[in-house]
Amino acid sequence: MNARKRLALTAAAAAVSGGLALAPAVASAAPAPAKQGSATVLRAPSNCPRGYLCVYPRPNYKGTPKKVAGNNRDLRRYGGAFDTPWSAYNNGTRCNVTVYEKPGYHGRHYKLNRGTGWKYIGYNLNDLYSNKWC
């Protein structure tokens, strides 16, 4: 198969699976934990202050976010969006943030690069109970 046809087939397959529509806007953007894919935005949601990780109770950065800065061994005390989060945005100023499904930096974990977000987390990260920057 020639290169042009192979490229066309690859692009078509990516478009069907959502890969092109959901391609990261930043080359170093981390993939979302959701099987459905993630989308990054170039600008932070208006209700996510600079320097914070914002976690939302609904997809697409909707609802009142829970906001944290710094490392947190146990986010359960904050409740809300950290229990079954639906979207998240890293509006940190210097670092990527790793989020963990269990307290104490345990369980499944995913890196969310600075200036990127997950519009739809899905069921791959049922709880977000600790976070660590850089």
C-alpha positions in Angstrom: 0.0 0.0 0.0 1.4 3.4 -0.9 2.2 6.0 1.8 -0.6 8.3 0.7 -3.3 5.6 1.0 -1.9 4.4 4.3 -2.0 8.0 5.7 -5.6 8.4 4.5 -6.6 5.2 6.2 -4.9 6.1 9.4 -6.6 9.5 9.4 -10.0 8.0 8.7 -9.5 5.5 11.5 -8.5 8.2 13.9 -11.4 10.4 13.0 -13.9 7.5 13.5 -12.4 6.8 16.9 -12.3 10.4 17.9 -8.6 10.8 17.7 -8.5 13.7 15.4 -11.3 15.7 17.0 -9.8 15.1 20.4 -6.1 15.5 19.6 -4.2 17.4 22.3 -3.6 21.1 21.6 -0.3 20.8 23.3 2.2 18.3 22.1 3.1 17.1 25.6 -0.5 16.8 26.8 -1.1 13.7 28.8 -3.8 11.3 27.7 -7.0 11.3 29.7 -8.0 8.4 31.8 -11.2 8.1 29.9 -11.4 5.5 27.1 -13.5 8.0 25.2 -10.5 10.4 25.0 -9.7 13.8 26.2 -9.6 17.2 24.9 -7.3 20.0 26.0 -8.1 23.6 25.9 -5.7 26.4 25.3 -7.3 28.6 28.0 -8.2 27.5 31.5 -11.9 27.5 32.5 -12.9 30.8 33.9 -13.6 29.3 37.4 -10.2 27.6 37.7 -7.7 30.1 39.3 -4.1 30.2 38.2 -1.9 27.8 40.3 -4.7 25.3 41.0 -5.9 21.8 40.0 -9.6 22.1 39.5 -11.8 19.1 39.6 -15.4 19.3 38.4 -18.6 17.3 39.3 -19.7 17.3 35.6 -18.1 16.8 32.2 -16.8 19.8 30.2 -15.7 21.8 33.3 -19.3 22.3 34.5 -20.5 22.7 38.0 -18.7 24.2 41.0 -15.1 22.9 41.0 -13.1 21.7 43.9 -9.7 23.6 43.8 -6.4 22.5 45.3 -2.9 23.7 45.2 0.1 21.9 46.5 0.5 18.2 47.3 -2.5 16.5 49.1 -2.1 13.1 50.6 -5.9 12.8 51.3 -8.5 14.8 49.4 -11.5 12.9 51.0 -11.9 15.6 53.5 -12.9 18.0 50.7 -15.6 15.6 49.3 -17.6 16.8 46.3 -16.0 16.5 42.9 -13.1 14.4 44.2 -15.6 11.6 44.6 -16.4 10.5 41.0 -14.8 13.4 39.2 -16.1 14.1 35.7 -13.6 16.6 34.4 -10.3 18.3 35.6 -8.0 21.0 34.6 -4.4 21.7 35.6 -4.0 25.5 35.8 -0.6 25.1 37.6 2.1 27.7 37.1 5.1 25.5 36.9 4.3 21.8 37.2 2.4 18.8 35.9 0.2 17.1 38.5 -0.3 13.4 39.1 -3.7 12.4 40.4 -4.3 9.2 42.3 -7.4 7.2 42.9 -6.5 6.5 46.5 -5.2 8.5 49.5 -1.5 8.5 50.2 -0.5 8.6 46.4 -1.7 5.0 45.9 -3.8 3.2 43.3 -4.2 4.0 39.6 -2.7 7.3 38.7 -2.5 9.7 35.8 -0.4 12.7 34.9 -2.2 15.8 33.9 0.2 18.2 32.3 0.2 21.9 33.1 -2.2 23.9 30.9 -4.2 20.9 29.9 -7.5 19.3 31.0 -9.7 16.3 30.7 -13.2 17.3 29.6 -14.6 13.8 30.3 -12.8 11.5 32.7 -15.3 8.6 32.5 -15.0 5.6 34.7 -11.3 4.9 34.6 -10.7 7.2 37.6 -13.6 6.7 39.9 -12.2 8.7 42.7 -9.5 11.3 43.0 -8.2 11.1 46.5 -4.6 12.4 46.4 -2.5 14.6 44.1 1.2 15.4 43.7 2.8 18.2 41.7 5.9 17.7 39.5 
